[in-house]
Amino acid sequence: MRRAFSLSSILLSYFILSCADHKVENAKVASTSGSVLTSIGNRVITVNDYIKRCEYVPRPNYCKNNNYIHKKIALNSLIAEKLLALEFEKNNLNFTNAQNSLIIGRKEQSMRQVMLKVNGFDKVRLDSGAVDIIAKQNKRTYEVSFLILNTLQKKQVSENRITSLDNIQDHLPDSPAVSTRSIGLNDEMPDEVKNILFFSKPAKNFLYGPVSLSKEKHMFFEVSSWNTLVSVTDEQKKQAYLDAEKTYRELTALNIYKKYVSNLMSQKKLVFDPEIFQVFSDKVSNVYLIEKEKKESVIQNTIWDEEIKTVDDISSFNDLKMIRNEKLLIFDNEKFSVGNVLDLIKKHPLVFRNRNVSSKSFSNELKYALVDLFRDREITKKAYSLGYDKQREIVNIENKWKDFISSSVMKNVLTNGLSDKEAFIKLSSKIDSLQKQHSSIIKIDTDKFEQIKLT
Protein backbone atom coordinates (compact mmCIF):
# COMPACT_ATOMS: atom_id res chain seq x y z
CA MET A 1 0.00 0.00 0.00
CA ARG A 2 1.36 3.41 -0.92
CA ARG A 3 1.73 5.96 1.80
CA ALA A 4 1.33 9.67 1.06
CA PHE A 5 2.91 12.35 3.23
CA SER A 6 1.12 15.68 3.41
CA LEU A 7 4.07 18.07 3.43
CA SER A 8 2.28 21.08 4.84
CA SER A 9 1.54 19.25 8.08
CA ILE A 10 4.10 16.53 8.76
CA LEU A 11 7.09 18.64 7.78
CA LEU A 12 6.34 21.39 10.18
CA SER A 13 5.53 19.39 13.26
CA TYR A 14 9.22 18.52 13.43
CA PHE A 15 10.67 21.53 11.67
CA ILE A 16 14.42 21.23 11.40
CA LEU A 17 16.84 23.68 9.86
CA SER A 18 18.72 22.05 7.05
CA CYS A 19 22.02 20.27 7.78
CA ALA A 20 23.10 18.92 11.09
CA ASP A 21 25.66 21.36 12.25
CA HIS A 22 23.73 24.55 11.61
CA LYS A 23 21.96 26.23 14.47
CA VAL A 24 19.43 29.04 14.34
CA GLU A 25 22.10 31.65 15.02
CA ASN A 26 23.80 30.74 11.75
CA ALA A 27 20.76 32.01 9.88
CA LYS A 28 22.00 35.51 10.57
CA VAL A 29 25.44 34.89 9.05
CA ALA A 30 24.30 35.31 5.47
CA SER A 31 23.15 38.85 6.20
CA THR A 32 26.50 39.96 7.61
CA SER A 33 28.72 41.07 4.77
CA GLY A 34 31.84 41.28 6.95
CA SER A 35 34.59 43.78 6.22
CA VAL A 36 37.68 42.53 4.38
CA LEU A 37 40.59 41.63 6.64
CA THR A 38 42.92 40.19 4.03
CA SER A 39 42.94 40.02 0.24
CA ILE A 40 45.01 37.67 -1.90
CA GLY A 41 44.42 38.95 -5.39
CA ASN A 42 40.69 38.61 -6.01
CA ARG A 43 40.28 36.29 -3.02
CA VAL A 44 39.31 37.73 0.36
CA ILE A 45 39.24 36.73 4.02
CA THR A 46 36.66 38.77 5.94
CA VAL A 47 36.85 39.56 9.64
CA ASN A 48 33.85 37.28 10.13
CA ASP A 49 35.52 34.42 8.21
CA TYR A 50 38.64 34.73 10.33
CA ILE A 51 36.81 34.78 13.65
CA LYS A 52 34.55 31.85 12.73
CA ARG A 53 37.44 29.72 11.48
CA CYS A 54 39.41 30.45 14.66
CA GLU A 55 36.59 29.98 17.14
CA TYR A 56 34.47 27.21 15.59
CA VAL A 57 37.42 24.95 14.76
CA PRO A 58 39.75 23.73 17.54
CA ARG A 59 43.17 25.35 17.20
CA PRO A 60 46.39 23.56 18.19
CA ASN A 61 48.20 24.63 21.35
CA TYR A 62 50.77 26.69 19.45
CA CYS A 63 48.10 29.16 18.25
CA LYS A 64 45.06 28.80 20.50
CA ASN A 65 45.36 32.04 22.49
CA ASN A 66 44.43 35.65 21.79
CA ASN A 67 47.95 37.13 21.64
CA TYR A 68 49.31 38.75 18.49
CA ILE A 69 51.64 35.87 17.52
CA HIS A 70 48.94 33.19 17.87
CA LYS A 71 46.46 35.32 15.93
CA LYS A 72 49.04 35.85 13.16
CA ILE A 73 49.76 32.11 12.92
CA ALA A 74 46.04 31.46 12.48
CA LEU A 75 45.77 34.16 9.80
CA ASN A 76 48.82 32.83 7.97
CA SER A 77 47.19 29.40 7.79
CA LEU A 78 44.14 30.92 6.07
CA ILE A 79 46.37 32.86 3.68
CA ALA A 80 48.20 29.62 2.91
CA GLU A 81 44.84 28.05 2.07
CA LYS A 82 44.19 30.75 -0.53
CA LEU A 83 47.71 30.38 -1.98
CA LEU A 84 47.25 26.62 -2.37
CA ALA A 85 43.89 27.30 -4.05
CA LEU A 86 45.73 29.49 -6.58
CA GLU A 87 48.15 26.62 -7.16
CA PHE A 88 45.20 24.27 -7.72
CA GLU A 89 44.02 26.53 -10.54
CA LYS A 90 47.53 26.94 -11.95
CA ASN A 91 47.83 23.17 -12.25
CA ASN A 92 44.46 22.98 -14.05
CA LEU A 93 43.08 20.53 -11.52
CA ASN A 94 39.35 19.86 -11.38
CA PHE A 95 36.92 19.01 -8.62
CA THR A 96 35.41 15.53 -8.52
CA ASN A 97 31.64 15.17 -8.76
CA ALA A 98 31.50 14.58 -5.01
CA GLN A 99 33.52 17.73 -4.31
CA ASN A 100 31.29 19.78 -6.63
CA SER A 101 28.25 18.41 -4.85
CA LEU A 102 29.66 19.44 -1.49
CA ILE A 103 30.33 22.99 -2.73
CA ILE A 104 26.86 23.35 -4.22
CA GLY A 105 25.34 21.88 -1.06
CA ARG A 106 27.07 24.43 1.17
CA LYS A 107 26.01 27.27 -1.12
CA GLU A 108 22.39 26.13 -1.13
CA GLN A 109 22.41 25.69 2.62
CA SER A 110 23.47 29.32 2.94
CA MET A 111 20.67 30.32 0.56
CA ARG A 112 18.18 28.58 2.86
CA GLN A 113 19.64 30.49 5.78
CA VAL A 114 18.90 33.71 3.88
CA MET A 115 15.35 32.46 3.38
CA LEU A 116 15.06 31.98 7.15
CA LYS A 117 16.41 35.45 7.81
CA VAL A 118 14.14 37.20 5.28
CA ASN A 119 10.99 35.19 6.03
CA GLY A 120 11.60 34.69 9.74
CA PHE A 121 14.00 36.90 11.67
CA ASP A 122 13.30 40.07 9.66
CA LYS A 123 9.59 39.78 10.45
CA VAL A 124 9.97 39.49 14.23
CA ARG A 125 8.58 42.41 16.26
CA LEU A 126 9.61 42.38 19.89
CA ASP A 127 6.85 42.01 22.46
CA SER A 128 8.29 43.52 25.64
CA GLY A 129 5.64 41.80 27.78
CA ALA A 130 6.54 38.38 26.40
CA VAL A 131 10.25 39.11 26.81
CA ASP A 132 9.68 40.07 30.45
CA ILE A 133 7.93 36.73 31.07
CA ILE A 134 10.76 34.79 29.40
CA ALA A 135 13.36 36.75 31.38
CA LYS A 136 11.68 35.67 34.60
CA GLN A 137 11.10 32.08 33.51
CA ASN A 138 14.03 31.09 31.27
CA LYS A 139 16.04 30.00 34.33
CA ARG A 140 13.18 27.84 35.60
CA THR A 141 13.23 24.07 35.85
CA TYR A 142 9.74 22.55 35.85
CA GLU A 143 8.65 19.25 37.32
CA VAL A 144 6.06 17.97 34.86
CA SER A 145 3.75 14.95 35.09
CA PHE A 146 2.36 13.62 31.82
CA LEU A 147 0.47 10.87 30.02
CA ILE A 148 0.75 9.86 26.38
CA LEU A 149 -2.53 8.50 25.03
CA ASN A 150 -3.70 7.10 21.72
CA THR A 151 -6.33 8.81 19.58
CA LEU A 152 -9.26 6.86 21.03
CA GLN A 153 -8.18 7.63 24.60
CA LYS A 154 -7.75 11.30 23.72
CA LYS A 155 -11.31 11.36 22.40
CA GLN A 156 -12.61 9.80 25.63
CA VAL A 157 -10.84 12.45 27.72
CA SER A 158 -12.56 15.17 25.69
CA GLU A 159 -15.99 13.54 25.77
CA ASN A 160 -15.87 12.98 29.54
CA ARG A 161 -14.48 16.48 30.18
CA ILE A 162 -11.72 15.11 32.36
CA THR A 163 -9.66 17.81 34.08
CA SER A 164 -6.76 16.01 35.79
CA LEU A 165 -4.28 13.21 35.16
CA ASP A 166 -5.64 11.29 38.14
CA ASN A 167 -9.15 11.41 36.69
CA ILE A 168 -7.85 10.21 33.32
CA GLN A 169 -6.55 7.07 34.96
CA ASP A 170 -9.80 6.63 36.92
CA HIS A 171 -11.89 6.82 33.74
CA LEU A 172 -9.42 4.99 31.48
CA PRO A 173 -8.09 1.93 33.33
CA ASP A 174 -6.12 0.86 30.23
CA SER A 175 -4.16 4.14 30.14
CA PRO A 176 -0.40 4.03 30.87
CA ALA A 177 1.15 5.07 34.18
CA VAL A 178 1.83 8.78 34.75
CA SER A 179 5.43 9.74 33.99
CA THR A 180 7.40 12.65 35.45
CA ARG A 181 10.22 14.73 34.04
CA SER A 182 12.28 17.83 34.83
CA ILE A 183 12.25 20.33 31.93
CA GLY A 184 14.44 23.38 31.32
CA LEU A 185 14.33 25.86 28.45
CA ASN A 186 17.04 24.08 26.45
CA ASP A 187 15.50 20.63 26.70
CA GLU A 188 13.72 19.12 23.71
CA MET A 189 9.95 19.53 23.82
CA PRO A 190 7.07 20.32 21.46
CA ASP A 191 6.71 24.03 20.67
CA GLU A 192 3.25 24.08 22.26
CA VAL A 193 4.73 22.88 25.57
CA LYS A 194 7.56 25.43 25.38
CA ASN A 195 5.07 28.24 24.76
CA ILE A 196 3.05 27.24 27.83
CA LEU A 197 6.03 26.85 30.16
CA PHE A 198 8.24 29.74 29.06
CA PHE A 199 6.10 32.18 27.04
CA SER A 200 3.14 32.34 29.39
CA LYS A 201 2.42 31.92 33.09
CA PRO A 202 1.59 28.24 33.65
CA ALA A 203 -0.60 27.17 36.55
CA LYS A 204 0.27 24.33 38.90
CA ASN A 205 -1.87 21.17 38.82
CA PHE A 206 -3.80 22.34 35.74
CA LEU A 207 -4.37 19.81 32.94
CA TYR A 208 -2.81 20.98 29.66
CA GLY A 209 -3.37 19.19 26.38
CA PRO A 210 -3.84 17.40 24.20
CA VAL A 211 -0.49 18.12 22.55
CA SER A 212 -0.23 16.01 19.40
CA LEU A 213 3.11 14.21 19.14
CA SER A 214 2.12 12.20 16.08
CA LYS A 215 -1.03 11.00 14.36
CA GLU A 216 -1.60 8.36 17.04
CA LYS A 217 0.11 9.85 20.13
CA HIS A 218 -1.22 12.74 22.22
CA MET A 219 0.17 14.14 25.45
CA PHE A 220 -1.61 15.59 28.48
CA PHE A 221 0.49 17.18 31.22
CA GLU A 222 0.42 19.06 34.50
CA VAL A 223 3.02 21.30 36.13
CA SER A 224 3.72 19.93 39.61
CA SER A 225 6.31 22.48 40.74
CA TRP A 226 9.23 24.59 39.60
CA ASN A 227 12.58 25.98 40.75
CA THR A 228 13.86 29.34 39.57
CA LEU A 229 17.47 30.52 39.47
CA VAL A 230 17.04 34.18 40.48
CA SER A 231 19.11 37.01 38.99
CA VAL A 232 20.48 39.11 41.83
CA THR A 233 22.88 41.73 40.48
CA ASP A 234 22.00 44.38 37.91
CA GLU A 235 24.42 42.75 35.48
CA GLN A 236 22.69 39.38 35.89
CA LYS A 237 19.27 40.96 35.35
CA LYS A 238 20.51 42.76 32.25
CA GLN A 239 21.98 39.54 30.87
CA ALA A 240 18.77 37.65 31.68
CA TYR A 241 16.78 40.18 29.66
CA LEU A 242 19.21 39.98 26.71
CA ASP A 243 19.02 36.18 26.78
CA ALA A 244 15.23 36.37 26.90
CA GLU A 245 15.16 38.75 23.95
CA LYS A 246 17.37 36.39 21.94
CA THR A 247 15.16 33.43 22.84
CA TYR A 248 12.04 35.36 21.85
CA ARG A 249 13.53 36.37 18.49
CA GLU A 250 14.70 32.87 17.63
CA LEU A 251 11.54 31.01 18.59
CA THR A 252 9.25 33.63 17.07
CA ALA A 253 11.31 33.68 13.87
CA LEU A 254 11.01 29.90 13.58
CA ASN A 255 7.26 29.99 14.12
CA ILE A 256 6.86 32.68 11.44
CA TYR A 257 9.10 30.74 9.08
CA LYS A 258 7.18 27.51 9.64
CA LYS A 259 4.04 29.23 8.38
CA TYR A 260 5.92 30.52 5.34
CA VAL A 261 7.23 27.03 4.53
CA SER A 262 3.80 25.53 5.17
CA ASN A 263 2.35 27.80 2.49
CA LEU A 264 5.24 26.96 0.17
CA MET A 265 4.58 23.23 0.58
CA SER A 266 0.79 23.48 0.50
CA GLN A 267 -0.90 20.77 -1.58
CA LYS A 268 2.40 18.97 -2.25
CA LYS A 269 2.56 15.25 -1.47
CA LEU A 270 5.29 12.64 -1.39
CA VAL A 271 4.38 9.02 -2.16
CA PHE A 272 6.85 6.15 -1.74
CA ASP A 273 6.90 3.02 -3.85
CA PRO A 274 6.67 0.43 -1.03
CA GLU A 275 8.71 -2.35 -2.66
CA ILE A 276 11.58 -0.23 -3.96
CA PHE A 277 11.64 1.88 -0.81
CA GLN A 278 12.12 -1.20 1.37
CA VAL A 279 15.04 -2.38 -0.76
CA PHE A 280 16.47 1.16 -0.72
CA SER A 281 16.06 1.39 3.05
CA ASP A 282 17.77 -1.95 3.65
CA LYS A 283 20.77 -0.96 1.53
CA VAL A 284 21.07 2.58 2.88
CA SER A 285 20.86 1.36 6.47
CA ASN A 286 24.12 -0.51 5.87
CA VAL A 287 25.79 2.89 5.37
CA TYR A 288 24.06 4.94 8.07
CA LEU A 289 24.14 2.33 10.80
CA ILE A 290 27.81 1.38 10.50
CA GLU A 291 30.21 2.41 13.24
CA LYS A 292 31.01 6.11 13.49
CA GLU A 293 34.66 5.68 12.49
CA LYS A 294 33.81 3.69 9.37
CA LYS A 295 31.10 6.16 8.39
CA GLU A 296 33.48 9.12 8.66
CA SER A 297 36.04 7.24 6.58
CA VAL A 298 33.48 6.62 3.84
CA ILE A 299 32.50 10.30 3.79
CA GLN A 300 36.10 11.54 3.77
CA ASN A 301 37.09 9.20 0.94
CA THR A 302 34.11 10.37 -1.08
CA ILE A 303 35.23 13.99 -0.83
CA TRP A 304 39.00 13.79 -1.09
CA ASP A 305 39.93 10.77 -3.20
CA GLU A 306 40.47 11.96 -6.77
CA GLU A 307 39.83 8.43 -8.02
CA ILE A 308 36.28 8.40 -6.64
CA LYS A 309 33.99 10.17 -9.06
CA THR A 310 30.57 9.68 -7.48
CA VAL A 311 29.01 8.55 -4.25
CA ASP A 312 27.76 5.42 -6.02
CA ASP A 313 31.31 4.16 -6.41
CA ILE A 314 31.69 3.64 -2.67
CA SER A 315 31.45 -0.08 -1.96
CA SER A 316 28.69 0.52 0.58
CA PHE A 317 26.45 1.89 -2.18
CA ASN A 318 27.29 -0.70 -4.83
CA ASP A 319 24.12 -2.69 -4.18
CA LEU A 320 22.00 0.34 -5.09
CA LYS A 321 23.31 0.28 -8.66
CA MET A 322 20.96 -2.59 -9.36
CA ILE A 323 17.93 -0.41 -8.61
CA ARG A 324 19.33 2.98 -9.61
CA ASN A 325 16.75 3.46 -12.36
CA GLU A 326 13.80 2.18 -10.34
CA LYS A 327 11.15 4.69 -9.23
CA LEU A 328 11.58 5.34 -5.51
CA LEU A 329 8.95 8.02 -4.97
CA ILE A 330 6.65 10.60 -6.52
CA PHE A 331 6.87 14.16 -5.27
CA ASP A 332 4.39 16.77 -6.46
CA ASN A 333 3.45 14.50 -9.40
CA GLU A 334 7.11 14.16 -10.48
CA LYS A 335 8.78 10.73 -10.48
CA PHE A 336 12.15 10.33 -8.77
CA SER A 337 14.33 7.26 -9.29
CA VAL A 338 16.77 5.92 -6.72
CA GLY A 339 19.54 7.60 -8.71
CA ASN A 340 17.72 10.96 -8.66
CA VAL A 341 17.40 10.79 -4.89
CA LEU A 342 21.05 9.79 -4.42
CA ASP A 343 22.04 12.85 -6.48
CA LEU A 344 20.04 15.04 -4.09
CA ILE A 345 21.68 13.38 -1.07
CA LYS A 346 25.14 14.18 -2.47
CA LYS A 347 24.34 17.89 -2.11
CA HIS A 348 22.21 17.59 1.02
CA PRO A 349 23.15 14.72 3.35
CA LEU A 350 20.17 13.14 5.07
CA VAL A 351 19.39 14.59 8.50
CA PHE A 352 17.53 12.24 10.82
CA ARG A 353 15.08 13.80 13.26
CA ASN A 354 15.95 11.17 15.84
CA ARG A 355 19.70 11.16 16.39
CA ASN A 356 19.65 7.68 17.91
CA VAL A 357 18.36 5.76 14.92
CA SER A 358 18.13 2.00 15.45
CA SER A 359 17.82 -0.75 12.87
CA LYS A 360 14.22 -1.30 14.01
CA SER A 361 13.18 2.34 13.46
CA PHE A 362 15.48 3.11 10.52
CA SER A 363 12.93 2.64 7.74
CA ASN A 364 10.44 5.08 9.28
CA GLU A 365 13.13 7.61 10.21
CA LEU A 366 14.45 7.42 6.65
CA LYS A 367 11.01 8.40 5.30
CA TYR A 368 10.98 11.52 7.45
CA ALA A 369 14.56 12.37 6.46
CA LEU A 370 13.55 12.15 2.80
CA VAL A 371 10.48 14.30 3.45
CA ASP A 372 12.77 16.94 4.98
CA LEU A 373 15.15 16.61 2.03
CA PHE A 374 12.35 17.43 -0.43
CA ARG A 375 11.12 20.27 1.77
CA ASP A 376 14.58 21.83 1.64
CA ARG A 377 14.69 21.22 -2.11
CA GLU A 378 11.57 23.36 -2.54
CA ILE A 379 12.94 26.11 -0.28
CA THR A 380 16.15 26.09 -2.34
CA LYS A 381 14.20 26.33 -5.63
CA LYS A 382 12.38 29.35 -4.26
CA ALA A 383 15.70 30.92 -3.18
CA TYR A 384 17.10 30.45 -6.70
CA SER A 385 14.00 32.05 -8.20
CA LEU A 386 14.61 35.07 -5.97
CA GLY A 387 18.22 35.36 -7.15
CA TYR A 388 19.79 34.59 -3.77
CA ASP A 389 22.56 32.59 -5.45
CA LYS A 390 23.81 35.89 -6.97
CA GLN A 391 24.05 37.73 -3.65
CA ARG A 392 27.61 38.71 -2.75
CA GLU A 393 27.62 36.83 0.54
CA ILE A 394 26.40 33.61 -1.09
CA VAL A 395 29.03 33.92 -3.83
CA ASN A 396 31.69 34.52 -1.15
CA ILE A 397 30.58 31.40 0.74
CA GLU A 398 30.69 29.33 -2.44
CA ASN A 399 34.20 30.63 -3.24
CA LYS A 400 35.35 30.02 0.33
CA TRP A 401 34.38 26.34 0.08
CA LYS A 402 36.00 26.05 -3.33
CA ASP A 403 39.25 27.42 -1.88
CA PHE A 404 39.07 25.16 1.16
CA ILE A 405 38.57 22.02 -0.92
CA SER A 406 41.06 22.93 -3.65
CA SER A 407 43.74 23.71 -1.05
CA SER A 408 43.07 20.38 0.67
CA VAL A 409 43.40 18.57 -2.66
CA MET A 410 46.70 20.39 -3.32
CA LYS A 411 48.02 19.29 0.08
CA ASN A 412 47.24 15.71 -0.86
CA VAL A 413 48.88 16.10 -4.26
CA LEU A 414 52.04 17.65 -2.78
CA THR A 415 52.45 15.18 0.08
CA ASN A 416 51.19 11.94 -1.44
CA GLY A 417 53.33 9.01 -0.33
CA LEU A 418 55.43 11.03 2.12
CA SER A 419 55.85 10.41 5.84
CA ASP A 420 54.36 12.96 8.24
CA LYS A 421 57.75 14.60 8.77
CA GLU A 422 58.54 14.70 5.05
CA ALA A 423 55.08 16.04 4.26
CA PHE A 424 55.42 18.82 6.84
CA ILE A 425 58.81 19.90 5.45
CA LYS A 426 57.65 19.85 1.83
CA LEU A 427 54.39 21.67 2.56
CA SER A 428 56.12 24.35 4.65
CA SER A 429 58.69 24.91 1.92
CA LYS A 430 56.00 25.14 -0.77
CA ILE A 431 53.92 27.66 1.19
CA ASP A 432 57.02 29.80 1.91
CA SER A 433 57.75 29.79 -1.81
CA LEU A 434 54.17 30.75 -2.69
CA GLN A 435 54.17 33.60 -0.14
CA LYS A 436 57.28 35.09 -1.76
CA GLN A 437 55.87 34.54 -5.23
CA HIS A 438 52.56 36.26 -4.44
CA SER A 439 53.73 38.81 -1.85
CA SER A 440 52.68 41.73 -4.09
CA ILE A 441 49.00 40.66 -4.04
CA ILE A 442 48.72 39.83 -0.32
CA LYS A 443 47.18 42.76 1.56
CA ILE A 444 46.38 42.73 5.31
CA ASP A 445 44.37 45.42 7.13
CA THR A 446 46.53 45.53 10.27
CA ASP A 447 44.21 47.96 12.07
CA LYS A 448 41.28 45.54 11.79
CA PHE A 449 43.52 42.61 12.67
CA GLU A 450 44.76 44.20 15.90
CA GLN A 451 41.19 44.97 17.00
CA ILE A 452 40.06 41.33 16.73
CA LYS A 453 39.65 39.48 20.00
CA LEU A 454 39.46 35.68 19.90
CA THR A 455 37.97 33.40 22.56
Secondary structure, 3 states (H helix, E strand, C coil): CCEEEEHHHHHHHCCCCCCCCCCHHHHHHHHCCCCEEEEECCEEEEHHHHHHHHHCCCCCHHHCCCCHHHHHHHHHHHHHHHHHHHHHHHCCCCCCHHHHHHHHHHHHHHHHHHHHHHHCHHHCCCCHHHHHHHHHHCCEEEEEEEEEECHHHHHHHHHCCCCCHHHHHHHCCCCCCCEEEEECCCCCCCHHHHHHHHCCCCCECCCEEEEECCCCCEEEEEEEEEEECCCCCHHHHHHHHHHHHHHHHHHHHHHHHHHHHHHHCCCCEEEECHHHHHHHHHHHHHHHCCCHHHHHHHHHHHHHCCCCCCHHHCHHHHHHHHHCCCEEEEECCEEEEHHHHHHHHHHCCCCCCCCCCCCCCHHHHHHHHHHHHHHHHHHHHHHHHCCHHHCHHHHHHHHHHHHHHHHHHHHHHHHCCCCHHHHHHHHHHHHHHHHHHCHHHEEECHHHHHHCCCC
